[in-house]
Structures are given as structure tokens and as C-alpha cells.
Amino acid sequence: MVFPIEAFVGLVTFTFLLYFLWTKKSQKLPKPLPPKIPGGWPVIGHLFHFNNDGDDRPLARKLGDLADKYGPVFTFRLGLPLVLVVSSYEAIKDCFSTNDAIFSNRPAFLYGEYLGYNNTMLFLANYGPYWRKNRKLVIQEVLSASRLEKFKQVRFTRIQTSIKNLYTRINGNSSTINLSDWLEELNFGLIVKMIAGKNYESGKGDEQVERFKNAFKDFMVLSMEFVLWDAFPIPLFKWVDFQGHIKAMKRTFKDIDSVFQNWLEEHINKREKMEVGAEGNEQDFIDVVLSKLSKEYLDEGYSRDTVIKATVFSLVLDAADTVALHINWGMALLINNQNALKKAQEEIDTKVGKDRWVEESDIKDLVYLQAIVKEVLRLYPPGPLLVPHENVEDCVVSGYHIPKGTRLFANVMKLQRDPKLWPNPDNFDPE
């Protein structure tokens, strides 16, 4: 597509005008703005600051280094939006305690619109009636202690079977087994079993589940891609897909939604043919949500089916990736800290014994194992910058004025390695 020079000049002029209006509101403020890192360009800000620095470390680590230089509260621009980074206990408390209602919104990212059921997924939805009702549904009906207890045997059986299969593979094959892949398969299979009642084993399972898993991986990649509209929320960048990301998002969403729709229809048909929850007919999470929402359910313009699919996707996304990643880090840290590994093994031998499997009811007695889990989460939090937030009005954080519409990154990885709070913060120390 060839654009006439007049259109190009008009676009550039319009962009600079937007930038001028966007930054003009920061003048004559009652309190100073936070420090801004240098090196930003007009309009594009620090868009290329983190991509072209030759540093392939995670963004949270890079922002942690900047906090050492500019303080625990600083800003930069990703295109037009202003981004606030906080990494101290006091600043994070200001954001999520003092100003919790003000920072309750989520920034509008394009992947939320095209991949996240138009931002109806729980972690993408803005604070309001829909978010409150959906969160209540998930906490009280889907993730309640009594509901999780009913899935206890499902979890135990799945884990036991996977470990037995791993043992068989080790004894029958001299080739190396990738433990990360095995943990990912175990966790993914457990999640789809609890949510949709599907049995999954790589290469042998349900074709729909296999298709969903591939689409899920595409989702993870696309949700991390830089999309022009996210930095420059101008309608043109939606209409003209310069990068091809929007097309890819639509294709991936179609694959994901078709699988969820099939699962949903299967559960609806099952409910019509027999009594769900009867003997020999166990309930999964989709059954639970269906029992709570009527066919005519409508919330904020979203149908029952859309709400259920978005909720199911949120549960899969929250559990499938973060749990496997956390276990991977835990295994790696224990392998490199043999004393901690030995203490954990001795505790299990003492509290559980060697004649049976460890059960969930044993966890309360495994104090050192609990400390290991907490220490792994401290060093390698699953969401090192949390989910981005956005303030709905001007506010004050650590004595600085934060304009409305600022995007918030809370660097919990930096906070959890603060030498003021932990001695030797980079060391793995369950004690």
C-alpha cells in the first residue's frame, strides 16, 4: 500500500499534536513529577531504550538497575503513555493500599481486545460491577476450599500416573528426559482435566486439547509482542495492520475460541441429558459455572457463553504457565543448593515416611518445604512486574504527582531482593 505524501505529513503532524496535548497537562502541577530516565525522544519516548541496549535480561532486572540509579519511583514513556515504575515497599503500598481504587483499572492493550474476549478475562477487566461479580464467582464457586477439596483425588491420580510414567521412561530409555517439558505436560494435563474434564497426554490425547495447547503457546508469544497501537493509540494503527500482529491475533483467537466453544457445548449437552453431579458423573469447573449462570445471563453486554469462555481462559492462563515455571525454578535452586535439598528430603522422610506418597494433607507439617516454596517465589515471582495497572485520576505516590492515565509497573522482583528487607537478598535461603 502506497500512502500519498500529504497523508504522511498529516499523520506526522497529528501525532506531534497528540504528543503536545498529552504532555501539556503535566505543566503547573501542585507536586513534582517523579524522576524520568534520560534518553527519551519526542513522541516515541523510550520506545527503543530497552530493546536495543544489547541486554537480554528480563525487563524487571533492567528496571531494577534503573531503580538503583534513579530511585524506587521513576517514569519513562513508551510512545505516548507515561509509565510509572515503583519498587520500594512504601511506594507499592501507596499504589495498592492508599490509592488502590485509583489504580484499579487496566491499560487497554490490543491483545486484550483481540485475544482476551474484548477484555472480559478477569485479569484484563477494569474494576466495576462485571469485575466484582466475576471475581466473586471464581473465588466462591470455582476456587473455594470445598470445591478444590472435591478435585483432590483428580490431582492425586494425575500426579501419581505422571510420576509412574516418568519412572517407566527413565528405566526403559537411556535418552535424556527434559524435566521442564515433563512438568509442563503434567501441569497442563491437570488443568484441562479440572476445568473441562479432558484427559490429556502429549501425542495421545484429545485432538482439541492438542490444538488448544498450540494456540495457547501462540497466545503467550503474541501477548508479549510490541504492537504499535499500544504505544500510539491512534485508530489508524488498528485499521492498517503494519506489523501483521492483529491478523495473527485474530487467527489465534479463532483457534482458542473454537475449542472453548466445543467444550462448552459438550457440557451443555451433558447437562441436558443427565443430572450433573450424579454418581459416576463428576463435575468440572465448566459444570460449576454453568450451574451458576442461566442461559439468559447477560452482564455488561456480555453473554453467558462469553463470560464462561473468558473465565475458563483466565484460569488456564493463570495456572498452566506460572505453576510449571515456579516448579522449574524450585528444582533448579534445590539442585544448586544441596544442603537445602537434603533438609527437605529429611523432613519428608521424618514427617511422611518412605512407605507412601506425600499427600496434600501433609503439607501443613512440612514447614521447611513451605519455606522453600516461599523462597522460590521471593527470588523468582511468576509475575515480576505484576499485571499493569492504570490510574483513573491524578494521585500522589511517594510525594510525587502521578497524572491520570499513567501505566503502573510494580517491580516486585526488585522489592523482594531489597537488602533493607533481606540480608543477602540474592541468595537462596529458606531459613
N, C-alpha and C positions, 0 to 999 in steps of 0.2 A: 504494500500500500504506500503511495507517494503522497505526502502532505504538501500543499502549496506553502510558499514562504510566508504568506500573510497569516495562515493558520498557526505556523510555528511561532512567529513573532507574537501573535495574540496569546498563545499558550504560555510563553515565557513571561510576558507582561502580567498575565493573570496570576501566575504562580508567585511572582515577586510581590504583587498586590496582596495576595493571601498571606505571604510571609510578613509583610509590613503590618497588616491588621492583627496577625497572630501575636507578634512581639510587642506591638504598641501598648497592649494592656498591662505590660509589666512595668510601665513607667509610673513615677509618682506613687509608690507603694508605701503603706504605713510601716512595713518592716522590710529588711533587706532580703533579697533573693539568696538562695544557697549558692555556694561556690559553683562555678561552671568550669568544666575541664577545658583547657585551651585546644586550639587546632580545628575548631568548627568553621565551616564555610557558610556563607549566606545561603539561605533556602535549604540546602541539603544537610546542614548541621554537621554532625559527627557520623554521618551515614557509613562512611568507609573507614572510620577510625579503627574499628575492631576487626575488620575483615582483611585489611592489607598491612597488618603490622608484623606478619611473619610468626605470630604466636598462636599455636594451635591448641592452647589450653582452653578449658571451659570458660564461658563468659563470666561466671561467678568468680573465678580466680582472677581474671583480668580486672574486674570491678573491685575486687578486694585489694589489689595492688594500688588502684587509684584512690581507694579509701585511706590507705596508709599515707598517701601524698596530699590529698585534699580534704581529708576528714571523713567522718562517718555519715555525713549528709552532703551530697553534691548532685549536680544535674548535668545533663547533656541533651542534645537534640538528635532524634532520629528522623530526619526530614523536618516536617512542621511540628509534630508533637514534642513537648518537653517531657523528659524522663527524669524522675527523681529516684535516686538510689540511697537507701538507708541501710546501715549495717551495725549500729550500736543498739544495746538494749533500750536505752532511753528513747532513741528516735523511733524504733519499731513500736515501742509502747505508745508513743504519741500517735502513730498511724493507726494502730489496730485496737487501741483502748480509748484514748482521748477522742480521736477522730474516726472511730470505727464506722459510724453511719455515713460520714462524708466520703470515706474511701471504700464504700461498699459496692460501687459499680465496677464493671469490667470494660476495658478498652474494646472498641469494635475492630476486630481483626477479620480479614476476609475469609480465612479458613473457618471461622465460627459460623459465617453465613452459608458457605457452600458445603462444608463438611460436617458442621455441628448442628444440623437441623435448625438453621437460622437462629443460632444462639439459644436454643432451648435446652441444651445439655446443662446440667446443674452447675458445672464449674465455669460456664460461659455466660450464664444468665445474669442480668442485672438484679440487684436487690429490689424486691417488690412482692406483691401478692403471689405471683406464679412461683418465684424462687422459694418463698416461705412454705407454700403448700407442697411443692415438690420435695424440698428438703425434709419436711415432716414425714412425708410418705416413705422416703428412703430410710430415715433413721428409725421410725417407729414400726414400720411394717416389713421392710426388707432386711435391714441390718440390726434389728433388735437382738438382744441376748437370747430370747426364746427362739427366734427364727434361726439364728446361727446354730443353736444347740440341735435343732432338728436336722441340720445338714452335717452334723458331726460325723456320722457314720459314712456319709458320702466322701468327706475329706479323708477320713482314715483309710477307707478302702482304696481310694485313688492313690494316695501316697504309698501305701503298702504294696500295691500292684506295681507301681513305677519302680520302687526300690528293688523288688524281686526281679523285674525285667532288666534293670541295670546290672544286678548281680549275675544274671544269666549271660548278658552280653559280655561282661568282663571275663567270665570263665570260658566262654565259647569263642572269643575273638581276641587275637593279640593286638589288634589295631587300637590306636588311641581313641578314647571317647571324649568328646567335647562336653565338659560338665556344664558349661554355660548354656549350650543348646538343650541339654537334657533338662535343666532346671526350667528353661523357657517352655519346653513342651509340657512338663509336669504342671506348671502353673497355669498355662493356657488351657490345658485339658480340664483342670479342676474348675476353672472359672466358667467355661461354657457348660459344664455339667451342672453346676449350681444355678446358673442363670437360665439356661434353656433346656436342661435335661439331655444334652447331647454327649455321646461318648466320642472322644477324640484321641487318636494316636497317629502321629505323623506317618503319612503314607498308607494308613489303613482305615482312617476314619471317614466320617461323613463328608461328602464332596462339598456341601455348602459350607461346612466349618473350615475346610481347607481353603476355599475361595475367600471366605471372610478373613482368615488369617493373613493371606497375601494382601488383601485390600487394607487390612489393619496396618501392616508394615508401610504401605504406600501413604496411609494417613499420617503416620509418625514422621515420615520424611517431608510431606507437603506442609504439615503444620509448623515445621521449622524453617521453611523456605522464606527468603525475603521476597515479599510481594510489594510492588510499587505503591499500590493503593494504601497499604498500611502506613507508609511514611508520608504519602501525599493523598489524603482522602478527597480526591477530585473525581467526579463522575466519569471523566474521560478514561481514567485508568481502569474502570470497570468495563466500559464499552469496548475499548481496544485492548485486547489481552496481549501486550507486547511480549511478555515472558512465557506465555503458554501455561502458566500455573493454574489459571482459572479453568481452562479446559481439562487439565489433569485432575483438578479437584472435583469437577462435575462427574468425570468418568469414575473416579474412585468412590465418590458418594453413591453413585448408581449401583455399584457392586455391593457396597456395605448395606445400603437400604434394601436391596432385593433380598439379601439373606435374612435381615431382621424381619422383613415383611413375611417371608415364608415361615419363619419360626413363629411369628405372631399368629398367622392364620392356622398353623398346625395346633397351637394351643387353644385357639377359639373353637376349632372343630372338635378338639378333645373334650372341651367343657360342655359342648352341646350334646355329645354322645354319651358321656358318663359323668358321674359325680367326681369332681376333682378332690383328692384327699382321701378317697375311699381306700380300703385295704388293698395294697398292691399297686396303688396309683399315687405315687409321691408327688408333692408339689415342688416346683422350682420357682425361681424369682419371678418369671413371667406370669406364672399362675397366680402368684400372690398379688401382683399389681393388677392383673385382670379382675381379680375378685374385689378390688377396692374401687375400680373406676368403671362406671356404667358405659354402655355403648354410646350414649348421647352426651358423654362428658365433653365439656368444652372449657378451656381455661386460657384467658388472654388471647383468644382466637385460635388456639392450637387444639387439634382433635385428640381424642384418647389414644389413637394409634401412634400419632406423632410423639406425644408425651411418653408413651411406653418405650418406643424405639430409642428416643433420646436418653431416657433414664437407663435403659439396658446398656447403651453405648458408653455412658458415663461410668457405669460400674465396671465394664470390661476394661476401659481405658485406665481407670484408677488402679485396678488390681493387676492386670496382666503384665504391665511393663515395670511398675515400681517394685513389686514384690520380688520378681526374678532378679532385678538389678540389685536390690538390697541383699538378697541371699548370696549373690556373686561376690559382692564386696565383703560380706561376712566371712565367706570361705577363704578369700584371698588374704584377709587380715589374720585369720587364725593360722593359715599355713605359714605366714611370715612371722608369727608370734607363737612359737611352740609352747612356751610356758602357759599362756592363756588357754591354748588348745588342751593341754594336759589337765589343767584345773577344771575345764568344762567336762572333760571325759570322766575325771574322778568324781565330780559332783553327780553326774548321771549314774555312774556305777553305784554310788552310795545311796542316792535317793530313789532310784528306779530299779537298779539291779541289771543283771545281764540275761535274764530269762524271759523278758518280754519287751515289746515295743514301748517306746516313750509315747504317752498319751497326752492330750491337751490338759487333762486334769492334773498332770504332774507339773505343769509349768509354774504354778504358784510356789512350789517347793524348790524350783531350780533358780535360786537367787542369782548365782553367778552367770548363768545363761541369760537371764533377763538383763543383767548389766552389760553383757556382750552386745545384745541387740541394741540397747540404748546407745552404746559407744559407737557402734557402726552407723547408726542414724545421726549421731553428732558429727562424725567425720565426713560422712557421705550422705547427706539428706537427699531423698528422692527428688525433691523439687528445690534445688539450691537457691533459686530466686523466687520461690513460691509462684502462684498464679498472679499475673499482673493485675493491678487494681487501678482505678481512676477516680479522682475526687470530683464530686458533683458540685462543689462550691469552693471558694477560696478558704484556706485554713492556714494554721501555723504549726510547723513541725520543728522542734528544737530551736525555737526563736526565729525561724525563717518563714517568710511569706511563700506559700505554695499556691500558684494560680489555679483556678478551676480548669479541669480537663487535663491535668498533669498525670502522666502514667507512672505508676509506682512499682519499683522493683525492691523487694525486701531481701537483702543478701544474707540469708540465714547461714549459709556456709561460712561466711566471714564472721558472723556473730558467734557461731558455735566453735570457732577457733580463736576466740578473743583471749589473749593472755591475762587480761584483767579478771576473767571468769574461771579459766582453767590453767593450772600450771602445765607447762609443756603441751600446749594445745594440739600440736600436730602428731603427738604420739598416741598410739592405740593403748589405752589404759582402762580396762573395765573396772578396776578398783576405784 
